[in-house]
């Protein structure tokens, strides 16, 4: 279980990511990280510990740019060291891409072996790094095609946010194991694991990202593509979100957590 957030083209992107992660702190107290894009480069700050301890005024000032993603970690795979703290980054077609992942892949070993045989060198023990390597190998077609091809290879639970230049990409696995919601603030869209973080930063809840949906957010513009065959996959929301993981004031899986409990 982890918390993720993504904001596209807002002048206070880093601060919104920080505040959003603070509201999602219950989803992971082991480590926290934020990545921003300044029009040329991705800047990443990540540290072990609570959100409030991981960032100070100086480190926040260094997170330049108007698009950001963030992650607070509760480790379920991979060891507890600095290399395994998210977001991770890779370069695809000369474009830097950062990723933050909530969930666990179940075909990790198969994908690891295949990628290593094809020459990939892994820097962490996280299943999330597999997704980055798969993306880096997509050299043809549009960015939408690349994400569909990569995510179609994954099995298991995932809610994801990516930072691709100023575009924030969000995705949910076809079974919808983990939550991911869409909000809006000051005319731009954002993504978060739970609606409670939207409330804290003054954003409005729009809807939940659908299972098998991939959204591309560029400021006030949003477009969606869908994984093939998602309609035939049985939906399997994680019951622990309702009874344990999520905050009582969040709306998850079309239910209010307080009312469910």
Number of C-alpha atoms within 10 A of each C-alpha: 19 26 33 34 34 33 35 30 23 22 13 14 24 27 17 26 28 25 19 30 29 19 21 26 24 18 25 22 18 19 26 32 26 32 31 29 28 16 12 11 14 24 17 22 19 24 20 19 16 19 28 13 11 18 19 10 7 8 13 15 11 13 22 22 24 19 32 38 34 33 35 35 29 20 19 12 14 14 13 16 13 12 15 23 26 29 27 23 21 17 14 17 12 7 13 17 25 27 26 30 30 27 23 21 19 13 13 16 12 9 19 18 12 11 17 11 10 9 9 15 11 13 9 17 15 23 21 25 23 22 19 20 21 18 20 18 14 17 11 9 8 9 15 16 12 17 20 18 16 18 20 16 11 18 15 15 22 25 28 27 32 26 29 25 22 23 23 29 27 29 29 29 26 27 22 25 23 26 29 29 24 23 21 18 16 11 11 18 25 33 33 32 30 27 30 21 28 26 16 13 16 13 21 16 22 14 14 21 22 21 27 23 19 25 22 22 25 21 21 15 12 14 11 15 15 20 19 13 10 17 13 9 12 11 14 13 17 16 12 11 18 22 14 12 16 24 23 17 15 19 23 24 21 8 11 16 20 14 10 11 9
